[in-house]
Structure formats: structure tokens, C-alpha cells
Amino acid sequence: MIELDDDRTRLDLDRIHGWLASSYWSPGIARATVTRALAGSHPLGAYAQGEQIAFARMITDHATFAWLADVWVDEARRGEGIGRAMVRWFLDHPGYAGVRRFALVTGDAHGVYAALDFHPPLRPERWMERLDPDAAARLRATP
């Protein structure tokens, strides 16, 4: 049985940092940056027999916009629907009721999110971003 819980005291920061530092979207991320990111967002852990097996977080104003970030499922547990369950948990959470736009970026899980009604931006020409030089260099260097 998988338990989803947003209790920050249960989060395994060492494990989360390891996962994110090995990801394609934040390779080598500093632990201090992960700690700051967690402090400014709503984190969610997935647990099996008390052990954290997945993680996700939402950044939001709780009214108009919410950004889903850092969805990670331990490799040994992928394919069980845990990532989708975590995203559904956020979408169904009363604190996010009425939020007008949920957004995310993914390089490899489009099917997971499409099954939850995510789609490419309707007006991508309106979206812009500003990256720090190091982040821009990393993105340009990877497909």
C-alpha cells in the first residue's frame, strides 16, 4: 500500500536531493537549493512501509497559477501509477480548488500528464522565460 503525505517532517531530504541531483532537469543541484525550493513550495511524499519512494512539489498562489515540479518516483517503483497518483492528489486537494492554470515542463512523461488532462499551451507564443546563465547553458547542452 502506498501512502501519500504532505507532512514535511517525513521527507527524506538526503533521498530527495539525490534524486534531483541525478535528474535531467536539475543535474548536480546543490542540497541548499533543494532545501530552499522545499521551503517555498508544497511538497508531497509517497511512502511504502515507511520508506519514501517518490516525491513531487507544487508552487502556487492558490488562486490563479500552480506549477508542478520535481515529480520523481524511485526507479524500482516506476510503472505503478505512483507519479500519476501524486499529481492527482494535488489536483484534487481542496487548497487548489479553482486554480485557473496548472503548468509543468517534462521531457519524458507526456503520457502521464496527458492522462490527467494536461496538454501543450494553447498559446505557446505568449509564454516566455528568463534563465540564469548556468541554467541556460545546461539546457542548450542537452536535448
KOLKE-582128 format. One record per residue (C-alpha): residue number from 1; x, y, z. Coordinates in nm, 3 decimals, always signed. Layout:
    k        x        y        z
  NUM        X        Y        Z
...
! end
This chain:
    k        x        y        z
    1   +0.000   +0.000   +0.000
    2   +0.128   +0.346   -0.096
    3   +0.069   +0.638   +0.139
    4   +0.074   +0.997   +0.011
    5   +0.155   +1.255   +0.277
    6   +0.246   +1.625   +0.271
    7   +0.394   +1.623   +0.623
    8   +0.729   +1.798   +0.575
    9   +0.880   +1.621   +0.877
   10   +0.859   +1.286   +0.694
   11   +1.056   +1.399   +0.389
   12   +1.389   +1.222   +0.338
   13   +1.597   +1.522   +0.230
   14   +1.903   +1.312   +0.151
   15   +1.700   +1.091   -0.079
   16   +1.519   +1.383   -0.244
   17   +1.847   +1.565   -0.303
   18   +2.000   +1.250   -0.453
   19   +1.704   +1.201   -0.686
   20   +1.701   +1.562   -0.806
   21   +2.079   +1.585   -0.841
   22   +2.065   +1.283   -1.074
   23   +1.770   +1.412   -1.280
   24   +1.794   +1.553   -1.631
   25   +1.627   +1.880   -1.521
   26   +1.849   +1.965   -1.223
   27   +2.175   +1.769   -1.254
   28   +2.411   +1.835   -0.967
   29   +2.167   +2.064   -0.784
   30   +2.305   +2.179   -0.450
   31   +2.138   +2.050   -0.136
   32   +2.093   +2.408   -0.015
   33   +1.896   +2.485   -0.332
   34   +1.673   +2.183   -0.275
   35   +1.613   +2.296   +0.082
   36   +1.517   +2.647   -0.036
   37   +1.289   +2.503   -0.304
   38   +1.110   +2.285   -0.050
   39   +1.064   +2.582   +0.185
   40   +0.888   +2.779   -0.089
   41   +0.657   +2.507   -0.213
   42   +0.407   +2.241   -0.111
   43   +0.596   +1.910   -0.107
   44   +0.438   +1.566   -0.121
   45   +0.599   +1.234   -0.042
   46   +0.490   +0.883   -0.134
   47   +0.577   +0.611   +0.117
   48   +0.579   +0.233   +0.123
   49   +0.628   +0.068   +0.459
   50   +0.755   +0.398   +0.599
   51   +1.020   +0.445   +0.330
   52   +0.996   +0.739   +0.091
   53   +0.967   +0.610   -0.266
   54   +0.857   +0.923   -0.453
   55   +0.834   +1.298   -0.435
   56   +0.663   +1.594   -0.603
   57   +0.603   +1.957   -0.520
   58   +0.367   +2.238   -0.619
   59   +0.446   +2.609   -0.630
   60   +0.132   +2.824   -0.628
   61   -0.062   +3.133   -0.529
   62   -0.365   +2.903   -0.465
   63   -0.585   +3.114   -0.692
   64   -0.460   +3.168   -1.045
   65   -0.148   +2.961   -1.110
   66   +0.021   +2.645   -0.988
   67   +0.348   +2.496   -1.113
   68   +0.409   +2.124   -1.070
   69   +0.776   +2.045   -1.024
   70   +1.024   +1.772   -0.941
   71   +0.797   +1.469   -0.979
   72   +1.024   +1.174   -0.908
   73   +0.948   +0.808   -0.849
   74   +1.223   +0.570   -0.737
   75   +1.330   +0.362   -1.037
   76   +1.234   +0.036   -0.868
   77   +0.874   +0.160   -0.828
   78   +0.814   +0.319   -1.168
   79   +0.523   +0.197   -1.374
   80   +0.293   +0.152   -1.073
   81   +0.099   +0.477   -1.119
   82   +0.262   +0.648   -0.821
   83   +0.358   +0.963   -1.013
   84   +0.010   +0.994   -1.156
   85   -0.139   +0.942   -0.807
   86   +0.076   +1.221   -0.664
   87   -0.030   +1.463   -0.938
   88   -0.395   +1.364   -0.890
   89   -0.352   +1.427   -0.514
   90   -0.257   +1.788   -0.586
   91   -0.530   +1.837   -0.847
   92   -0.794   +1.705   -0.603
   93   -0.660   +1.891   -0.297
   94   -0.912   +2.147   -0.165
   95   -0.635   +2.407   -0.139
   96   -0.607   +2.407   -0.518
   97   -0.979   +2.422   -0.598
   98   -1.047   +2.692   -0.853
   99   -0.685   +2.741   -0.960
  100   -0.710   +2.858   -1.321
  101   -0.387   +2.717   -1.463
  102   -0.164   +2.426   -1.367
  103   +0.162   +2.409   -1.561
  104   +0.470   +2.189   -1.580
  105   +0.763   +2.100   -1.800
  106   +0.857   +1.743   -1.888
  107   +1.098   +1.579   -2.122
  108   +0.975   +1.223   -2.092
  109   +0.639   +1.183   -1.917
  110   +0.389   +1.346   -2.151
  111   +0.159   +1.043   -2.136
  112   +0.143   +1.054   -1.756
  113   +0.030   +1.415   -1.761
  114   -0.195   +1.389   -2.068
  115   -0.396   +1.124   -1.882
  116   -0.461   +1.395   -1.620
  117   -0.580   +1.649   -1.881
  118   -0.252   +1.837   -1.921
  119   -0.177   +1.949   -2.278
  120   +0.066   +2.178   -2.461
  121   -0.001   +2.550   -2.403
  122   -0.290   +2.678   -2.612
  123   -0.094   +2.994   -2.689
  124   +0.275   +2.900   -2.665
  125   +0.374   +3.224   -2.837
  126   +0.271   +3.407   -2.520
  127   +0.496   +3.207   -2.287
  128   +0.838   +3.342   -2.204
  129   +1.108   +3.255   -1.956
  130   +1.419   +3.406   -1.805
  131   +1.702   +3.172   -1.713
  132   +2.017   +3.233   -1.519
  133   +2.323   +3.185   -1.744
  134   +2.423   +2.848   -1.592
  135   +2.073   +2.703   -1.636
  136   +2.059   +2.830   -1.994
  137   +2.396   +2.672   -2.073
  138   +2.285   +2.336   -1.931
  139   +1.963   +2.342   -2.133
  140   +2.146   +2.429   -2.453
  141   +2.391   +2.144   -2.394
  142   +2.124   +1.874   -2.351
  143   +1.841   +1.764   -2.583
! end
